[in-house]
Amino acid sequence: MGGAVRSVGRALHLPVTGPARGIRRVTHAHGAGESGLGKLIELHAVNGAGDVMITVALASTVFFSVPTDEARGRVALYLAITMAPFTVLAPVIGPLLDRLPHGRRAAMAGAMLARALLALIISGAVASGSLELYPAALGVLVASKAYGVVRSAVVPRLLPPRFSLVKANSRVTLAGLLATGAAAPVAAGLHAMGDPWPLYGAFVIFVGGTILSFSLPPRVDSAKGEGRALLAGDEGRPHSSCRIPTKRPGLRTVGPAVTHALGANAGLRCLSGFLIFFLAFLLREHPLTGESAAVSLGVVGVAAGTGNALGTAVGAWLKSRAPEIIIVTVVAVVLGAAMIAALFFGAFLVACLAAVAGFAQALAKLALDALIQRDVPEAVRTSAFARSETLLQMAWVFGGAVGIVMPLNGTVGLLVGAAFVAVGWLTTLRGLLASARHGTRPRAQVA
């Protein structure tokens, strides 16, 4: 009888433990388990699954539930209420995290727990129509960015032997994308049960992420001698350890390669924000040939997600020896795709542009992370990540704001999107060529 009970127990557990063991083998492969990178990969997957639950809930509430004209107003209000304060709060994230160098696991756990509680607040706001939705959404955004900054700073501490930074970053990012893709249909199913249900799912996921954060190796909290990156806006402030004013250099103190790569990524983020909002409204009014608005948005969304996942996967195969070349190349490709899609506007080319833009954004961001991890000393790396994430988020918001107010003309809209990319690419190319001629790569200064 005892053997029969154990056999039944194993049979019941197999559907859960079997996939879990398979996932564990993948995330812990090539030394990632021994170094602790596997734990971070799993944590980032949990992060992606929770974020998509909240995204589905907000999209159904703010965007899909009302006509196009009213939706434009709601989305603009959402951006104004959440993103405007974020531009003020975001620069504080880096210095705040710099003051917690020995609490990175606690910082990630706090970001997870904050989003779990905010998901419950948003669920109540969705049910009642309360304006609490907007400050709670701002809190989710700030907590998400705080987690992202700490996660980027932790990766170099968990590198297995013979693992490049680009490869490690791509492993982590790909796990998040796969978890997002797996959780999206689950979120849609929960939404069919009622508007708050995806938020309840997010609560459960983020609580699990809070616990998982403390399973990371203790060495991620070791940060002797860390300081603050000296970026734009620091000029003239007194040194933290003395009262004598000192001249603080601008953003280029992190090195010209990082600065120019950040410019290229900002151009891609502008394009991303622009395409998300512009195509969302355009395809609601003018769906792809023979398809409904929902299917049209789904096709473009799947194309963008596929391109993003492919770019992340390609990053896992590339070395981190020439991230500058990676950035210049992928931005040139997406610029050409945007120009072609604008001049010969059509359903197929719009989907192709979404895929190429997703691919380029993923690969360029991996290369930027590798540059920061390569060129910026560990003492100021957390602050550099925080400030770069802030600039990229602001670029995304700017592109999205332009997409909201643009007339719904496909050719004109995509030409504007191409202009965003062109500015970033030309500036980056000129700067990298100048750096190559002089053969310099200045390192970040430490406060």
C-alpha positions as CSV (number, residue, x, y, z in Angstrom):
1,M,0.0,0.0,0.0
2,G,2.8,2.4,0.9
3,G,4.5,1.8,-2.4
4,A,1.3,2.4,-4.3
5,V,0.8,5.7,-2.5
6,R,4.3,6.8,-3.3
7,S,3.8,5.9,-7.0
8,V,0.6,7.9,-7.1
9,G,2.4,10.8,-5.4
10,R,5.2,10.8,-7.9
11,A,2.7,10.6,-10.8
12,L,0.9,13.7,-9.4
13,H,4.1,15.6,-8.9
14,L,5.6,14.8,-12.2
15,P,3.7,17.4,-14.3
16,V,5.2,20.0,-12.0
17,T,8.6,18.7,-11.0
18,G,9.4,17.5,-14.5
19,P,9.2,20.9,-16.2
20,A,10.8,22.5,-13.1
21,R,13.8,20.3,-13.4
22,G,14.1,20.9,-17.1
23,I,14.0,24.7,-16.5
24,R,16.6,24.3,-13.8
25,R,18.9,22.4,-16.1
26,V,18.7,25.1,-18.7
27,T,19.1,28.1,-16.4
28,H,22.0,26.4,-14.5
29,A,23.9,25.2,-17.6
30,H,27.5,26.1,-18.4
31,G,28.5,26.9,-14.9
32,A,25.6,29.3,-14.2
33,G,24.4,27.2,-11.4
34,E,27.7,27.2,-9.5
35,S,28.2,31.0,-10.0
36,G,24.7,32.0,-9.0
37,L,23.8,33.4,-12.4
38,G,21.1,30.7,-12.8
39,K,19.3,32.1,-9.7
40,L,19.3,35.5,-11.2
41,I,18.0,34.2,-14.5
42,E,15.1,32.5,-12.7
43,L,14.4,35.7,-10.7
44,H,14.3,37.8,-13.9
45,A,11.8,35.3,-15.4
46,V,9.6,35.8,-12.4
47,N,10.0,39.6,-12.9
48,G,8.9,39.4,-16.5
49,A,5.9,37.3,-15.7
50,G,4.7,39.6,-13.0
51,D,5.2,42.7,-15.2
52,V,3.1,41.3,-18.1
53,M,0.2,40.6,-15.7
54,I,0.1,44.3,-14.7
55,T,0.6,45.4,-18.3
56,V,-2.4,43.3,-19.5
57,A,-4.6,44.7,-16.7
58,L,-3.6,48.3,-17.4
59,A,-4.0,48.0,-21.2
60,S,-7.5,46.6,-20.9
61,T,-8.4,49.4,-18.5
62,V,-6.7,52.4,-20.1
63,F,-6.7,51.6,-23.8
64,F,-9.0,48.9,-25.1
65,S,-12.1,49.7,-23.1
66,V,-12.9,53.0,-24.8
67,P,-13.1,54.5,-28.3
68,T,-10.0,55.7,-30.1
69,D,-10.3,59.4,-29.4
70,E,-11.0,58.9,-25.7
71,A,-8.2,56.3,-25.5
72,R,-5.8,58.9,-26.8
73,G,-6.7,61.2,-24.0
74,R,-6.5,58.4,-21.4
75,V,-3.1,57.2,-22.6
76,A,-1.8,60.8,-22.7
77,L,-3.1,61.3,-19.1
78,Y,-1.4,58.1,-18.0
79,L,1.9,59.2,-19.5
80,A,1.7,62.6,-18.0
81,I,0.7,61.5,-14.5
82,T,3.1,58.6,-14.3
83,M,6.1,59.6,-16.4
84,A,6.4,63.3,-15.5
85,P,7.0,62.5,-11.8
86,F,9.2,59.6,-12.9
87,T,11.6,62.0,-14.6
88,V,12.0,63.7,-11.2
89,L,12.2,60.5,-9.1
90,A,14.3,58.4,-11.5
91,P,17.6,60.4,-10.9
92,V,17.1,59.7,-7.2
93,I,17.1,55.9,-7.8
94,G,20.8,55.7,-8.6
95,P,22.1,57.7,-5.6
96,L,19.7,55.9,-3.3
97,L,20.9,52.5,-4.4
98,D,24.5,53.7,-4.2
99,R,23.8,54.2,-0.4
100,L,22.7,50.5,-0.2
101,P,25.8,48.7,-1.7
102,H,25.5,45.9,0.8
103,G,21.8,45.3,0.3
104,R,21.3,44.4,-3.3
105,R,19.3,41.3,-2.5
106,A,17.1,43.3,-0.1
107,A,16.7,46.0,-2.8
108,M,15.5,43.5,-5.4
109,A,13.2,41.8,-2.8
110,G,11.8,45.3,-1.8
111,A,11.1,46.1,-5.5
112,M,9.3,42.8,-5.9
113,L,7.3,43.2,-2.7
114,A,6.4,46.8,-3.6
115,R,4.9,45.7,-6.9
116,A,3.0,42.9,-5.2
117,L,1.3,45.4,-2.8
118,L,0.8,48.0,-5.6
119,A,-0.9,45.3,-7.8
120,L,-3.5,44.9,-5.0
121,I,-4.0,48.7,-4.9
122,I,-4.4,48.8,-8.7
123,S,-6.9,46.0,-8.6
124,G,-9.1,48.0,-6.2
125,A,-8.7,51.1,-8.4
126,V,-9.7,49.1,-11.5
127,A,-12.8,47.8,-9.8
128,S,-13.9,51.2,-8.4
129,G,-12.6,53.5,-11.2
130,S,-10.5,55.4,-8.7
131,L,-7.7,57.8,-9.6
132,E,-5.5,55.7,-7.3
133,L,-4.6,53.8,-10.5
134,Y,-2.2,56.5,-11.6
135,P,0.0,57.0,-8.6
136,A,0.0,53.2,-8.1
137,A,1.1,52.7,-11.7
138,L,3.9,55.2,-11.1
139,G,5.0,53.2,-8.1
140,V,5.1,50.0,-10.2
141,L,7.2,51.8,-12.8
142,V,9.7,53.2,-10.2
143,A,10.0,49.8,-8.5
144,S,10.5,48.0,-11.8
145,K,13.3,50.4,-12.8
146,A,15.0,50.0,-9.4
147,Y,15.0,46.3,-9.8
148,G,16.4,46.6,-13.4
149,V,19.2,48.9,-12.2
150,V,20.3,46.5,-9.4
151,R,19.9,43.4,-11.6
152,S,22.3,45.0,-14.2
153,A,24.8,45.8,-11.6
154,V,24.7,42.3,-10.1
155,V,25.4,40.4,-13.4
156,P,29.2,41.0,-13.5
157,R,29.4,39.5,-10.0
158,L,27.8,36.2,-11.1
159,L,29.7,35.5,-14.3
160,P,30.7,31.9,-14.7
161,P,34.3,31.2,-16.1
162,R,34.7,32.1,-19.8
163,F,31.3,33.8,-19.9
164,S,31.1,37.1,-21.7
165,L,29.0,40.0,-20.4
166,V,26.9,40.1,-23.5
167,K,26.2,36.4,-23.3
168,A,25.2,36.6,-19.6
169,N,23.0,39.7,-20.2
170,S,21.3,37.9,-23.1
171,R,20.7,34.8,-21.0
172,V,19.0,36.9,-18.3
173,T,17.0,39.0,-20.8
174,L,15.9,36.0,-22.8
175,A,14.6,34.3,-19.7
176,G,12.5,37.4,-19.0
177,L,11.1,37.4,-22.6
178,L,10.2,33.7,-22.5
179,A,8.5,34.1,-19.2
180,T,6.6,37.2,-20.6
181,G,5.4,35.2,-23.6
182,A,4.3,32.3,-21.4
183,A,2.5,34.5,-18.9
184,A,0.7,36.7,-21.5
185,P,-1.9,34.1,-22.4
186,V,-2.4,33.3,-18.8
187,A,-2.9,37.0,-18.0
188,A,-5.5,37.1,-20.9
189,G,-7.3,34.1,-19.5
190,L,-7.4,35.7,-16.0
191,H,-8.7,38.9,-17.5
192,A,-11.6,37.0,-19.0
193,M,-12.6,36.1,-15.5
194,G,-12.6,39.8,-14.5
195,D,-10.4,43.0,-14.7
196,P,-8.7,42.5,-11.3
197,W,-7.7,38.9,-11.8
198,P,-4.4,39.5,-13.7
199,L,-3.4,41.8,-10.8
200,Y,-4.1,39.1,-8.3
201,G,-1.8,36.9,-10.4
202,A,0.8,39.6,-10.4
203,F,0.6,39.7,-6.6
204,V,1.3,36.0,-6.2
205,I,4.2,36.1,-8.7
206,F,5.9,39.1,-7.1
207,V,5.5,37.6,-3.6
208,G,7.4,34.5,-5.0
209,G,10.0,36.9,-6.5
210,T,10.5,38.5,-3.1
211,I,11.4,35.2,-1.6
212,L,13.5,34.1,-4.5
213,S,15.6,37.4,-4.3
214,F,17.2,36.2,-1.1
215,S,18.3,32.9,-2.7
216,L,21.0,34.8,-4.7
217,P,24.6,34.3,-3.5
218,P,25.7,36.6,-0.6
219,R,28.5,38.0,-2.7
220,V,26.1,40.1,-4.7
221,D,25.9,42.3,-1.6
222,S,29.7,42.8,-1.4
223,A,30.5,46.3,-2.7
224,K,33.6,47.7,-1.0
225,G,34.5,51.2,-2.0
226,E,31.6,51.9,-4.3
227,G,30.9,55.5,-5.1
228,R,28.8,57.5,-7.5
229,A,29.2,58.0,-11.3
230,L,29.7,61.6,-12.2
231,L,27.2,62.4,-14.9
232,A,25.6,65.5,-16.4
233,G,24.2,67.9,-13.9
234,D,26.8,67.2,-11.2
235,E,29.0,70.2,-12.0
236,G,29.7,72.5,-9.1
237,R,28.4,70.2,-6.3
238,P,30.6,69.8,-3.3
239,H,32.5,66.5,-2.9
240,S,30.7,64.1,-0.5
241,S,33.8,63.9,1.8
242,C,34.9,67.6,1.8
243,R,33.3,71.0,1.7
244,I,35.5,72.3,-1.1
245,P,33.5,72.7,-4.4
246,T,35.0,70.6,-7.2
247,K,34.3,70.6,-10.9
248,R,32.2,67.5,-11.8
249,P,32.6,66.4,-15.4
250,G,29.6,65.6,-17.5
251,L,28.2,62.4,-18.9
252,R,31.4,61.7,-20.9
253,T,33.2,60.8,-17.7
254,V,31.8,57.3,-18.2
255,G,33.8,57.1,-21.5
256,P,32.9,58.2,-25.0
257,A,32.0,54.6,-26.1
258,V,29.3,54.4,-23.4
259,T,28.0,57.9,-24.2
260,H,27.6,57.3,-27.9
261,A,26.1,53.9,-27.3
262,L,23.6,55.5,-25.0
263,G,22.7,57.9,-27.7
264,A,22.0,55.1,-30.2
265,N,19.9,53.2,-27.7
266,A,18.0,56.4,-27.0
267,G,17.1,56.7,-30.7
268,L,15.9,53.1,-30.7
269,R,13.9,53.7,-27.5
270,C,12.3,56.7,-29.1
271,L,11.3,54.5,-32.1
272,S,10.0,51.8,-29.8
273,G,7.7,54.2,-27.8
274,F,6.6,55.9,-31.0
275,L,5.7,52.6,-32.8
276,I,3.8,51.2,-29.7
277,F,1.4,54.2,-29.5
278,F,1.3,55.3,-33.1
279,L,0.6,51.8,-34.5
280,A,-1.8,51.0,-31.7
281,F,-4.0,53.9,-32.7
282,L,-3.4,53.5,-36.4
283,L,-4.3,49.9,-36.5
284,R,-7.4,50.5,-34.5
285,E,-8.7,52.8,-37.2
286,H,-7.0,51.1,-40.2
287,P,-6.4,47.4,-39.5
288,L,-4.2,45.3,-41.6
289,T,-5.8,44.0,-44.8
290,G,-8.5,41.5,-44.1
291,E,-7.9,41.5,-40.3
292,S,-9.7,43.0,-37.3
293,A,-8.0,45.7,-35.2
294,A,-7.3,43.2,-32.4
295,V,-5.7,40.7,-34.8
296,S,-3.7,43.4,-36.5
297,L,-2.3,44.6,-33.1
298,G,-1.6,41.0,-32.2
299,V,0.4,40.4,-35.4
300,V,2.6,43.4,-34.9
301,G,3.0,42.6,-31.2
302,V,4.0,39.0,-31.9
303,A,6.5,40.2,-34.6
304,A,8.1,42.7,-32.2
305,G,8.3,40.1,-29.5
306,T,9.8,37.5,-31.8
307,G,12.4,40.0,-33.0
308,N,13.2,41.0,-29.4
309,A,13.7,37.4,-28.4
310,L,15.8,36.7,-31.5
311,G,18.0,39.7,-30.8
312,T,18.5,38.5,-27.2
313,A,19.3,34.9,-28.4
314,V,21.8,36.2,-30.9
315,G,23.4,38.2,-28.1
316,A,24.1,34.9,-26.3
317,W,26.2,33.7,-29.2
318,L,28.2,36.9,-29.6
319,K,31.3,37.9,-27.8
320,S,31.6,41.2,-25.9
321,R,34.8,42.2,-27.8
322,A,33.1,44.8,-30.1
323,P,29.8,46.0,-28.6
324,E,30.3,49.3,-30.4
325,I,30.3,47.6,-33.8
326,I,27.1,45.7,-32.8
327,I,25.3,48.9,-31.9
328,V,26.3,50.8,-35.1
329,T,25.3,47.8,-37.3
330,V,21.9,47.0,-35.8
331,V,20.9,50.7,-35.7
332,A,21.8,51.1,-39.4
333,V,19.7,48.0,-40.2
334,V,16.6,49.3,-38.3
335,L,17.0,52.7,-40.0
336,G,16.9,51.1,-43.4
337,A,13.9,49.0,-42.4
338,A,12.1,52.1,-41.2
339,M,12.8,54.0,-44.4
340,I,11.6,51.1,-46.6
341,A,8.4,50.6,-44.5
342,A,7.6,54.3,-44.7
343,L,8.1,54.6,-48.5
344,F,6.3,51.3,-49.3
345,F,3.8,51.3,-46.4
346,G,2.0,48.0,-46.1
347,A,1.0,45.2,-43.7
348,F,3.9,43.0,-44.3
349,L,6.5,45.8,-44.1
350,V,4.9,47.1,-40.8
351,A,5.3,43.7,-39.3
352,C,8.9,43.4,-40.6
353,L,9.7,46.8,-39.1
354,A,8.3,45.8,-35.7
355,A,10.4,42.6,-35.8
356,V,13.6,44.4,-36.9
357,A,13.1,47.2,-34.3
358,G,12.6,44.6,-31.5
359,F,15.7,42.7,-32.7
360,A,17.8,45.9,-32.8
361,Q,16.6,47.2,-29.4
362,A,17.4,43.9,-27.7
363,L,20.9,43.5,-29.2
364,A,21.8,47.2,-28.8
365,K,20.7,47.2,-25.1
366,L,22.8,44.1,-24.4
367,A,25.8,45.8,-26.1
368,L,25.3,49.0,-24.0
369,D,25.1,46.9,-20.8
370,A,28.4,45.2,-21.8
371,L,30.0,48.6,-22.4
372,I,29.0,49.9,-19.0
373,Q,30.1,46.7,-17.3
374,R,33.4,46.9,-19.3
375,D,34.3,50.6,-19.2
376,V,32.8,51.8,-15.9
377,P,34.5,50.8,-12.7
378,E,32.5,48.7,-10.3
379,A,32.7,51.6,-7.8
380,V,30.2,53.7,-9.9
381,R,28.6,51.0,-12.0
382,T,25.2,51.0,-10.2
383,S,24.8,54.7,-10.5
384,A,25.8,54.6,-14.2
385,F,23.1,51.9,-14.9
386,A,20.5,54.0,-13.0
387,R,21.2,57.1,-15.0
388,S,21.3,55.4,-18.3
389,E,18.0,53.6,-17.6
390,T,16.5,57.0,-16.7
391,L,17.6,58.5,-20.0
392,L,16.3,55.6,-22.0
393,Q,13.0,55.7,-20.3
394,M,12.6,59.4,-21.0
395,A,13.5,58.7,-24.6
396,W,10.7,56.1,-24.8
397,V,8.2,58.5,-23.2
398,F,9.1,61.2,-25.7
399,G,8.7,58.9,-28.6
400,G,5.4,57.6,-27.2
401,A,4.1,61.2,-26.7
402,V,4.9,62.0,-30.4
403,G,3.1,58.8,-31.4
404,I,0.0,59.8,-29.5
405,V,-0.4,63.2,-31.2
406,M,0.7,62.2,-34.7
407,P,-2.0,62.1,-37.5
408,L,-2.9,58.6,-38.4
409,N,-0.9,58.5,-41.7
410,G,1.3,55.5,-42.0
411,T,4.0,56.9,-44.3
412,V,4.3,60.2,-42.5
413,G,4.4,58.4,-39.1
414,L,7.1,55.9,-40.0
415,L,9.3,58.7,-41.6
416,V,9.1,60.4,-38.2
417,G,10.2,57.2,-36.5
418,A,13.0,56.8,-39.0
419,A,14.2,60.3,-38.1
420,F,14.5,59.3,-34.4
421,V,16.8,56.5,-35.4
422,A,18.8,58.5,-37.9
423,V,19.7,61.2,-35.3
424,G,21.0,58.5,-32.9
425,W,22.9,56.6,-35.5
426,L,24.7,59.5,-37.1
427,T,25.7,61.0,-33.7
428,T,26.9,57.6,-32.5
429,L,28.8,56.8,-35.7
430,R,30.6,60.1,-35.7
431,G,31.5,59.8,-32.1
432,L,32.8,56.2,-32.3
433,L,34.9,57.1,-35.4
434,A,36.4,60.0,-33.6
435,S,37.2,57.7,-30.6
436,A,38.7,55.1,-32.8
437,R,41.0,57.7,-34.5
438,H,42.3,58.9,-31.1
439,G,42.4,55.4,-29.6
440,T,41.0,56.5,-26.3
441,R,38.6,55.0,-23.8
442,P,38.4,57.1,-20.7
443,R,37.2,55.4,-17.6
444,A,34.6,56.8,-15.2
445,Q,35.6,59.0,-12.4
446,V,34.8,58.1,-8.8
447,A,33.3,60.5,-6.3
